[in-house]
């Protein structure tokens, strides 16, 4: 019994061809049957139909190349392994050119700081406190906008914006408090304390006293030589402890029911802005006397903070008949007059 030897897979193949001609291996059918690289293999032959003579199949010629003389075609050269290539999706259009960054816009922060400093400077002033409120609110708004711009990268002075914001806010609060006190001060009216001038019409030479100690006395008017012009004196004295503000004094003259126009009442001696305690001052008015006038009705306020006091001043040689209607128009009778 013959024992079959198993083939050794590690055995070196023997060369059967001539020396220098390769291993001698050829594919079945010869080297001419190997298709060139990239060629599409031919479909397998189909059995001919009955009665049809098949046409001879052309045999492709061998492709010349640098291979061995046996006609073997070398395998295509493989590319070396490397990192995979990824396809990058091209944009639909050309990208926009990026604009170079411009200079920082620090205007809001700077304006906020400037307005905040000005508001802080004037908020302590009693009469300028309303202006501090306006400037402080503007500084607050601009500070918020400037800080937001700096946070987005459009400005570089976030510290200045925050400084103006807080300075403006503080100045606005202080200015609002002082503004409320200012309004209360302006609305405060100093009333007439004496009965003469308030409950009763003050006569010539009667002193009318106000709540702060200011006193007002009007003597009998003096007529000019022609009798067409009368001079009315207003004598003021500050008997209080504080200065009396005399700015904005007003005087109206009535003859009967008619109030004389402003062109007929002229201030000849201006009043001072204020009157210190213990000081006196006399203001003189000239009044054009209408024909037939016997007396004047006078409404007088020595300053914008004072209420009006009321006087009835007879004219020299006048009978006083034309003043009754004007007195009754103010709710008083002729008898309700304080004389000297």
C-alpha positions in Angstrom: 0.0 0.0 0.0 1.4 3.3 -1.1 1.3 6.1 1.4 0.5 9.6 0.0 2.6 12.4 1.3 0.9 15.5 2.3 2.3 18.6 0.6 4.5 20.9 2.6 3.2 24.4 2.5 6.6 25.8 3.6 8.5 24.0 0.8 10.4 26.3 -1.6 8.9 25.7 -5.1 11.2 24.2 -7.6 12.2 26.0 -10.7 11.2 24.0 -13.8 11.9 26.6 -16.4 15.2 27.8 -17.8 17.5 29.7 -15.5 16.6 33.5 -15.3 13.1 33.0 -16.6 11.2 33.3 -13.3 9.4 30.6 -11.4 8.1 29.0 -14.5 4.5 29.4 -13.4 2.0 30.3 -16.0 -1.7 30.7 -15.8 -3.8 28.0 -17.5 -4.1 28.8 -21.2 -0.9 30.8 -21.3 0.1 34.3 -20.5 -2.0 35.7 -23.3 -5.2 34.9 -21.4 -4.5 37.4 -18.6 -6.5 40.5 -19.2 -4.7 43.9 -19.0 -5.3 46.0 -15.9 -8.6 47.9 -16.0 -10.1 45.7 -18.7 -13.7 44.6 -18.4 -13.9 40.8 -18.3 -15.8 39.2 -21.1 -19.1 37.6 -20.5 -19.0 33.7 -20.4 -19.7 32.1 -23.7 -23.3 31.1 -24.4 -24.1 27.9 -26.1 -25.0 28.6 -29.7 -28.5 28.2 -30.8 -29.6 25.4 -33.0 -28.5 25.8 -36.6 -26.3 28.9 -35.8 -22.6 28.8 -36.4 -20.8 30.8 -33.6 -18.4 33.5 -34.7 -14.8 33.1 -33.6 -13.9 34.9 -30.4 -11.0 37.3 -30.9 -8.2 36.8 -28.5 -6.8 40.1 -27.0 -3.1 40.7 -27.8 -0.8 40.8 -24.8 -0.1 44.3 -23.4 3.6 45.1 -23.7 5.2 46.1 -20.4 8.3 45.9 -18.3 7.3 42.5 -17.0 9.3 39.3 -17.4 9.9 37.7 -20.7 7.3 35.1 -20.0 4.6 37.7 -20.8 3.3 38.0 -17.3 1.6 41.4 -16.5 2.7 43.0 -13.2 0.0 44.0 -10.7 -0.8 47.7 -10.5 1.3 49.6 -8.0 -0.5 50.3 -4.7 -0.5 53.6 -3.1 1.2 53.7 0.3 -1.0 53.8 3.4 -1.6 57.2 4.8 -4.1 59.4 6.7 -7.5 59.2 5.1 -8.5 62.2 3.0 -11.7 63.9 3.9 -13.8 65.9 1.4 -14.5 69.4 2.5 -17.7 70.9 1.4 -17.1 74.0 -0.5 -19.3 77.0 0.4 -22.1 78.0 -1.8 -20.5 81.3 -2.6 -17.4 83.2 -2.0 -16.9 84.1 1.7 -17.3 87.8 2.7 -14.2 89.6 3.3 -13.9 90.3 7.0 -13.6 94.0 7.9 -10.7 95.0 10.0 -11.8 96.0 13.6 -12.4 99.7 14.0 -11.4 102.0 16.9 -13.3 101.5 20.2 -16.5 103.5 20.6 -16.1 105.0 24.0 -18.4 108.0 23.6 -21.3 106.7 25.7 -19.0 105.9 28.7 -17.2 109.2 28.5 -20.4 111.2 28.3 -21.9 109.3 31.2 -18.9 110.1 33.4 -18.9 113.8 32.5 -22.6 114.2 33.1 -22.3 112.3 36.4 -19.5 114.5 37.7 -21.5 117.7 36.8 -24.6 116.3 38.4 -22.7 115.5 41.6 -21.3 119.0 41.7 -24.6 120.8 41.4 -26.9 118.4 43.4 -25.9 120.1 46.7 -27.1 123.5 45.4 -30.6 124.2 46.6 -31.8 126.1 43.6 -29.9 123.9 41.0 -31.1 120.6 42.4 -33.7 120.1 39.6 -30.8 120.4 37.1 -28.9 117.7 39.0 -31.9 115.3 38.7 -31.9 115.7 34.9 -28.2 115.3 34.5 -28.1 112.4 36.9 -30.8 110.5 35.0 -29.0 111.1 31.7 -25.7 109.9 33.2 -27.4 106.8 34.5 -28.9 105.9 31.1 -25.7 106.5 29.1 -23.7 104.6 31.7 -25.9 101.5 31.2 -25.6 101.7 27.5 -21.8 102.3 27.6 -21.3 99.3 30.0 -23.4 97.1 27.7 -21.3 98.2 24.7 -18.1 97.5 26.5 -19.3 94.0 27.5 -19.9 93.3 23.8 -16.4 94.4 22.9 -17.3 97.6 21.2 -15.7 99.9 23.8 -12.8 99.7 26.2 -13.9 102.2 29.0 -16.3 100.0 31.0 -14.9 101.5 34.2 -15.8 105.1 33.1 -19.3 104.0 32.1 -19.9 102.4 35.5 -18.4 105.4 37.3 -20.8 107.7 35.4 -23.7 105.3 36.1 -23.3 105.3 39.9 -22.3 109.0 40.2 -25.4 110.0 38.2 -27.6 107.7 40.2 -26.4 109.2 43.5 -26.6 112.8 42.3 -30.2 112.2 41.0 -31.3 110.9 44.4 -29.8 113.8 46.3 -31.1 116.3 43.7 -34.6 114.8 44.0 -34.7 115.3 47.8 -33.5 118.9 47.5 -35.9 119.6 44.7 -38.8 118.4 46.8 -37.7 120.8 49.6 -37.3 123.6 47.0 -40.9 123.1 45.8 -42.2 123.2 49.3 -40.2 126.3 50.0 -41.5 128.0 46.8 -45.1 127.0 47.6 -44.9 128.3 51.2 -46.7 131.6 51.6 -46.0 134.0 54.5 -49.4 135.2 55.6 -50.5 138.5 57.1 -50.4 138.1 60.9 -52.2 141.3 61.9 -55.9 141.9 61.5 -55.2 145.1 59.6 -54.4 144.2 56.0 -56.1 140.8 56.2 -59.4 140.9 58.2 -59.7 144.7 57.9 -58.6 147.1 55.3 -55.5 149.0 56.6 -55.8 152.8 56.6 -53.1 155.3 56.0 -50.3 155.0 58.5 -51.5 151.6 59.8 -48.8 149.0 60.2 -49.5 145.6 58.6 -47.4 142.8 60.1 -46.5 139.5 58.4 -45.7 136.2 60.1 -41.9 136.4 59.7 -41.8 139.8 61.4 -41.8 142.1 58.3 -43.9 145.2 58.7 -45.4 147.4 56.0 -46.8 150.9 56.5 -48.3 153.2 53.8 -48.9 156.9 54.7 -51.4 159.0 52.9 -50.4 159.5 49.2 -49.0 162.8 48.1 -50.4 164.6 45.0 -48.3 166.6 42.6 -49.0 170.3 41.9 -51.3 169.4 39.0 -53.0 166.7 41.0 -52.5 164.2 38.1 -49.8 162.2 39.8 -49.9 160.7 43.3 -46.8 159.3 45.1 -47.5 156.2 47.3 -44.7 155.3 49.8 -44.3 151.8 51.1 -42.2 151.7 54.3 -40.8 148.3 55.2 -39.0 147.2 58.3 -37.7 143.7 59.2 -38.5 143.0 62.9 -37.9 139.3 62.6 -34.8 137.2 63.2 -34.2 136.1 59.6 -33.6 138.0 56.4 -36.7 138.8 54.4 -36.6 138.2 50.7 -38.2 141.1 48.8 -37.7 139.8 45.3 -40.9 139.8 43.2 -42.8 142.5 45.1 -46.2 143.3 43.5 -48.5 146.4 43.9 -51.9 146.9 42.3 -54.0 150.1 42.6 -57.7 150.2 42.3 -60.0 153.1 41.8 -63.6 152.0 42.5 -64.0 148.7 40.7 -61.4 149.4 38.1 -57.8 148.3 38.5 -55.3 150.8 37.0 -53.2 149.4 34.2 -49.5 148.7 34.8 -48.4 151.7 32.7 -50.1 154.0 35.3 -48.3 152.5 38.3 -44.5 152.9 38.2 -41.9 151.9 40.7 -39.5 154.8 41.2 -37.3 153.4 44.1 -36.4 149.7 43.5 -36.5 147.3 46.4 -33.4 145.5 47.6 -33.2 141.7 47.1 -33.5 141.1 50.9 -33.9 143.0 54.1 -31.7 141.9 57.1 -33.2 141.9 60.6 -33.5 145.5 62.0 -33.2 147.2 58.6 -35.8 149.5 57.0 -36.5 150.5 53.4 -38.9 152.9 51.7 -40.1 152.2 48.2 -41.9 154.9 46.2 -44.5 154.4 43.5 -46.0 157.0 41.2 -49.6 156.6 40.2 -51.5 158.4 37.5 -54.7 159.7 39.2 -57.9 159.3 37.2 -60.2 162.2 37.2 -62.7 162.3 40.1 -60.7 159.7 42.1 -61.1 160.3 45.9 -59.0 157.3 47.2 -56.9 154.3 46.3 -57.4 150.7 47.1 -54.0 149.1 47.3 -53.1 145.4 47.1 -49.5 144.8 48.0 -47.2 141.8 48.5 -43.6 142.7 49.5 -42.1 139.6 47.9 -43.0 136.4 45.9 -43.1 134.4 49.2 -45.6 136.8 50.8 -49.4 136.9 50.7 -51.2 140.1 49.7 -52.1 142.8 52.3 -54.9 145.3 51.6 -55.1 149.1 52.2 -57.5 151.9 51.6 -55.7 155.2 51.2 -57.6 158.4 50.8 -56.3 161.1 48.5 -55.8 164.6 49.7 -59.0 166.6 49.1 -60.9 163.4 48.0 -64.3 162.5 49.2 -63.8 158.7 48.9 -67.1 158.2 47.2 -65.7 156.1 44.4 -64.0 153.5 46.6 -67.2 151.8 48.1 -67.8 149.4 45.2 -64.2 148.3 45.1 -64.3 147.5 48.9 -67.5 145.7 48.7 -66.1 143.7 45.8 -63.5 142.4 48.2 -66.2 141.4 50.8 -65.6 144.4 53.2 -67.6 147.4 54.1 -66.3 150.9 54.5 -66.5 150.5 58.3 -64.1 147.5 58.2 -61.0 149.8 58.0 -58.1 150.0 60.5 -57.3 153.7 61.0 -54.3 155.2 62.7 
